Amino acid sequence: MIVTHLSLRDFRNYAEAELELHGGTNLFIGRNGQGKTNLVESLVFLSTLSSHRVSGDQAMVRAGCEAAIVRTTFTHGDRELLAEVQINRSGTNRAQINRSAIRPRDLPWYVRTVLFAPEDLALVRGEPSGRRRFIDQLSMILAPRFSAVLADYERVLKQRNTLLKSLRGGLSAAQEQTLTIWDEKLISLGTEIIARRAVLVEQIRDPLRRAYAAVVDDDHEPTIDLSLSIDGYDVDADDTADRAANSAVPDSARIEAGFRAAMERRRRAERERGLTLVGPHRDDLLFGLNRLPVKGYASHGESWSFVLALKLATAELLRRDSDLGDPVLILDDVFAELDRQRRRRLAEAVTGFEQVLITAAVREDIPEELRAAPIFIRAGRVVDEDAVDV
Amino acid sequence: MYEGIVQDLIDEFSRLPGIGPKSAQRIAFHIVQTENLDVTRLAELLATVRENIKFCRICGNVSEQETCGICRDPRRDSTIICVVEESKDVAAIERTREFRGLYHVLGGAISPIDGIGPDDLSIQPLMQRLADASVTEVILATDPNLEGEATATYLTRLLTTLEIRVSRLASGLPVGGDLEYADEVTLGRAFEGRTTLR
């Protein structure tokens, strides 16, 4: 897909902005705090319904305003579409495709982006929750129904945890019996989530290997595996080094049996702590390079290479999945984080995509092959070059 | 924040279900400012409704007498009991005029988050009613959400020991709607529960 027009109203620091974009590289130059990230963030929101910078939507509505609107025209081959989302300060957001209302959560199906940002380093270095969010978000784009499964799982988890907590005080036999009902719901929904993640991990392996080779020009054997709490992985133990990698794609029947057995094993601990200790909410993705975990072992540069490869692999998966064309690649301030060689290799890897949006504070950070005619941003406005000192 | 009694009134309204702080404020000012509003009648109604409305001794539905109109009606089929969460569900099913059996109101659904377990629901009275051999079918009409499903599952397990037909309301496509606008979960359920025509 190619975004041809982007229009913002009361989004972040933009009162109003109209922007013409084109296929290939689009470069946004502006000093820090002027609003170039806000521009691309609006597209990220349109395609994921979340921001890479904040968890709440309210921050995206310009101060003093009730609602922000992001509207974009884009093409899928010969077809032109208009997508719009209204972010309300209070109340639910609203979305449209070609001026007819759709549910916001269906937007990712039409508008697809892959974001590269400085925050991505947390994917390999940070907490498991970030990695779970990464894989689940990708699952939701590929299979929209999955978002309902995740939401139901979260709800069942909350119910079960509350019940476990209250059981610590000792409750009636009837109350105890209801636990088995939540057990069953947790197992059936959780099995679906684990199975879905396992399939996705399997699908991303080859693209990851190819993308990593493209970024570093060497084979460091990048790997991605699931660490399952139902197989004994414990998030709290943080035993990254001797974690059992689980490469085979398990079938649902095996996952379900394993889930049930693990729940039985941890039953006493769960009752004591009043907490659900097994399930996909306590799983992790294990990233490896040269047979060692990336977290804790890889250098800063290697970690970046891995993250870039992971994002490129994601883009490759989305490109393969859709007959609507490539996802739009968004490179938000990443070149400043990379050394010269990685910059050049990344530039080579992204040029094959239909459209690439790049933001940078200074033009010199951008490899030459990507230095298209830039759009200059200052104080929430698109301005002429001479208004910006770069 | 407003002064004293006005704020008290707003706080009291916002404690009611479905009323947020803004609605509470609007209602409070409507009461304070509207000149020909009969506040006494409203206050009296609130007081009498608490005194006079009882819950049916048999089914738990709201009623002005010991037993509700449906339980008293001899034309109703006493061999079928439809189990619902709330009195308002009874009203909804009654509007269909399709069901001629009796009801049983649980008073909610199992939801640990809200502190509701089986003991907080009218389940014992239901079991006592079913001990009477004349009942042949129980229809579980709890809400089609996680909590309603959990309640239905719990009841199904309790009822397996009794020789009674247990059924659950079907979920699927809304009548008069468009297939293309149904969400994936509803559509998935509709596939699961499809009926054979031939």
Contacts between the chains, C-beta under 8 A, distances in Angstrom:
chain1	res1	chain2	res2	distance
A	103	B	183	7.4
A	144	B	184	6.3
A	145	B	184	3.9
A	145	B	185	6.9
A	145	B	188	7.0
A	148	B	183	7.6
A	148	B	184	6.6
A	148	B	185	4.9
A	152	B	146	6.1
A	155	B	146	5.4
A	156	B	146	6.1
A	158	B	113	5.9
A	159	B	111	6.5
A	159	B	112	5.0
A	159	B	113	5.7
A	159	B	146	7.2
A	159	B	147	7.5
A	159	B	150	7.7
A	160	B	112	7.4
A	162	B	112	4.0
A	162	B	113	5.0
A	163	B	112	3.8
A	163	B	117	8.0
A	166	B	112	6.5
A	166	B	115	7.8
A	171	B	117	7.0
A	172	B	117	7.1
A	172	B	118	7.7
A	172	B	119	5.2
A	174	B	117	6.5
A	174	B	118	3.9
A	174	B	119	5.4
A	174	B	123	7.6
A	175	B	117	4.3
A	175	B	118	6.5
A	175	B	119	6.6
A	177	B	118	7.2
A	177	B	154	7.0
A	177	B	157	7.5
A	178	B	110	5.5
A	178	B	112	7.7
A	178	B	117	6.2
A	178	B	118	6.0
A	178	B	150	7.0
A	178	B	154	5.9
A	181	B	110	7.5
A	181	B	150	5.0
A	181	B	153	5.0
A	181	B	154	5.7
A	182	B	112	7.8
A	182	B	150	6.8
A	184	B	153	7.6
A	185	B	146	6.9
A	185	B	149	7.7
A	185	B	150	6.8
